[in-house]
Amino acid sequence: MSIIVNTREMEYIPEETMTQLLKRMKYMFPLVVVKIDGVVIPRVEFPETTFPDGVNIEIIHLISGG
């Protein structure tokens, strides 16, 4: 059982939320965009968003600058 996160295979943990996955990956960036199978997930939904085995997740860290 596994998921793909940013093209990397990772262990699937049943009932893990997006917030927990980000913490497990040490992604504590203030600005991230998450797509699950191509669908953007609003940040306010991270704590309640779970995902199935075999899903493809893309996490994009936004950087601001000038």
TORZA-765523 format. One line per field, with one value per residue: residue number from 1; z, x, y of N, C-alpha, C in turn. Coordinates in nm, 2 decimals, decimal comma. Atoms other than C-alpha are relative to their C-alpha. Example, Ala and Ser with C-alpha at 12.3 -4.5 7.8 and 13.67 -1.06 7.14 Angstrom:
<atoms>
nr 1/2
n_pz 0,00/0,00
n_px 0,09/-0,09
n_py -0,12/-0,11
ca_pz 0,78/0,71
ca_px 1,23/1,37
ca_py -0,45/-0,11
c_pz 0,00/0,08
c_px 0,09/-0,08
c_py 0,12/0,11
</atoms>
This chain:
<atoms>
nr 1/2/3/4/5/6/7/8/9/10/11/12/13/14/15/16/17/18/19/20/21/22/23/24/25/26/27/28/29/30/31/32/33/34/35/36/37/38/39/40/41/42/43/44/45/46/47/48/49/50/51/52/53/54/55/56/57/58/59/60/61/62/63/64/65/66
n_pz 0,00/0,01/0,07/0,08/-0,04/0,08/0,07/-0,09/-0,07/-0,14/-0,06/-0,02/-0,13/0,00/-0,08/-0,01/0,06/0,07/-0,10/-0,06/0,11/0,01/-0,12/0,02/0,10/-0,05/0,08/-0,09/0,07/-0,02/0,12/0,08/0,08/0,00/0,10/-0,01/0,13/0,09/-0,06/-0,11/-0,13/-0,08/-0,12/-0,12/0,00/-0,03/-0,12/0,02/0,13/0,00/0,14/0,02/0,04/0,14/0,05/0,04/-0,07/0,04/-0,09/0,06/-0,10/0,06/-0,05/0,05/0,01/0,09
n_px 0,08/-0,08/0,05/-0,10/-0,01/-0,10/-0,06/-0,07/0,09/-0,01/0,09/0,14/0,05/0,15/0,06/-0,10/0,05/-0,10/-0,08/-0,09/-0,09/-0,10/-0,09/-0,09/-0,10/-0,07/0,04/0,06/0,00/0,13/0,07/-0,01/0,12/0,01/0,09/0,02/0,04/0,03/0,10/-0,05/0,06/-0,02/-0,08/0,09/0,04/-0,11/0,02/0,10/-0,01/-0,07/-0,01/-0,01/-0,13/-0,04/0,03/-0,11/0,01/-0,10/-0,01/-0,07/-0,04/0,00/-0,10/0,02/-0,13/0,00
n_py -0,12/-0,12/-0,12/-0,08/-0,15/-0,06/0,10/0,09/0,09/0,00/0,09/-0,04/0,02/-0,02/-0,11/-0,12/-0,12/-0,08/-0,06/0,10/0,03/-0,12/0,01/0,12/-0,04/-0,12/-0,11/-0,10/-0,13/-0,07/-0,01/0,12/0,04/0,15/0,06/0,14/0,04/-0,12/-0,09/-0,09/0,01/-0,12/0,02/0,02/0,14/0,09/0,08/0,11/0,07/0,13/0,05/0,14/0,07/-0,01/-0,13/-0,08/-0,13/-0,10/-0,11/-0,11/-0,10/-0,13/-0,09/-0,14/-0,07/-0,11
ca_pz 0,00/-0,11/-0,24/-0,48/-0,34/-0,58/-0,79/-0,48/-0,35/0,01/0,26/0,27/0,62/0,64/0,77/0,75/0,69/0,46/0,76/0,91/0,57/0,55/0,90/0,83/0,53/0,74/0,50/0,74/0,47/0,52/0,15/-0,01/-0,28/-0,26/-0,55/-0,51/-0,84/-1,01/-0,78/-0,57/-0,20/-0,01/0,28/0,53/0,43/0,51/0,86/0,74/0,40/0,38/0,06/-0,07/-0,13/-0,46/-0,49/-0,66/-0,45/-0,57/-0,31/-0,44/-0,21/-0,31/-0,27/-0,28/-0,36/-0,56
ca_px 0,00/0,15/0,08/0,28/0,39/0,57/0,67/0,81/0,65/0,56/0,39/0,01/-0,13/-0,51/-0,71/-0,40/-0,51/-0,34/-0,22/-0,06/0,10/0,26/0,39/0,53/0,71/0,83/0,65/0,59/0,60/0,34/0,24/0,17/-0,08/-0,19/-0,34/-0,49/-0,52/-0,52/-0,78/-0,67/-0,75/-0,82/-0,59/-0,88/-0,97/-0,63/-0,72/-1,02/-0,90/-0,80/-0,71/-0,72/-0,43/-0,26/-0,35/-0,12/-0,05/0,13/0,26/0,38/0,57/0,51/0,79/0,75/1,03/1,12
ca_py 0,00/0,33/0,68/0,90/1,24/1,46/1,16/0,98/0,66/0,67/0,45/0,48/0,53/0,48/0,78/1,01/1,36/1,61/1,80/1,49/1,40/1,75/1,71/1,36/1,51/1,81/2,05/2,34/2,61/2,88/2,88/2,54/2,42/2,06/1,87/1,52/1,35/1,69/1,85/2,15/2,11/2,43/2,48/2,51/2,15/2,00/1,89/1,68/1,57/1,20/1,01/0,66/0,41/0,46/0,83/1,08/1,39/1,70/1,95/2,28/2,52/2,88/3,13/3,50/3,74/4,04
c_pz 0,00/-0,07/-0,07/0,04/-0,08/-0,07/0,08/0,06/0,15/0,06/0,02/0,15/0,00/0,09/0,03/-0,07/-0,08/0,10/0,06/-0,10/-0,01/0,11/-0,01/-0,10/0,04/-0,09/0,09/-0,07/0,01/-0,13/-0,08/-0,07/-0,01/-0,11/0,02/-0,13/-0,09/0,05/0,11/0,12/0,07/0,13/0,12/0,01/0,03/0,12/-0,01/-0,13/0,02/-0,15/0,00/-0,03/-0,15/-0,07/-0,04/0,06/-0,05/0,11/-0,06/0,11/-0,07/0,07/-0,05/0,00/-0,09/-0,08
c_px 0,09/-0,07/0,12/-0,01/0,11/0,09/0,08/-0,10/0,02/-0,10/-0,14/-0,04/-0,15/-0,05/0,10/-0,06/0,11/0,10/0,11/0,11/0,11/0,09/0,10/0,11/0,08/-0,02/-0,07/0,00/-0,13/-0,09/0,02/-0,14/0,01/-0,10/-0,01/-0,06/-0,05/-0,10/0,06/-0,08/0,02/0,07/-0,09/-0,05/0,11/-0,02/-0,10/0,01/0,09/0,00/0,02/0,14/0,01/-0,02/0,14/-0,01/0,12/0,00/0,10/0,03/0,02/0,10/-0,03/0,14/-0,02/0,12
c_py 0,12/0,11/0,06/0,14/0,06/-0,10/-0,10/-0,10/0,00/-0,10/0,06/-0,03/0,03/0,11/0,11/0,12/0,07/0,07/-0,09/-0,04/0,11/0,00/-0,11/0,03/0,12/0,12/0,10/0,14/0,07/0,00/-0,13/-0,02/-0,15/-0,04/-0,15/-0,05/0,11/0,10/0,08/-0,01/0,13/-0,02/-0,02/-0,14/-0,10/-0,09/-0,11/-0,08/-0,12/-0,04/-0,15/-0,05/0,02/0,14/0,07/0,14/0,09/0,11/0,10/0,11/0,13/0,09/0,14/0,07/0,12/0,02
</atoms>
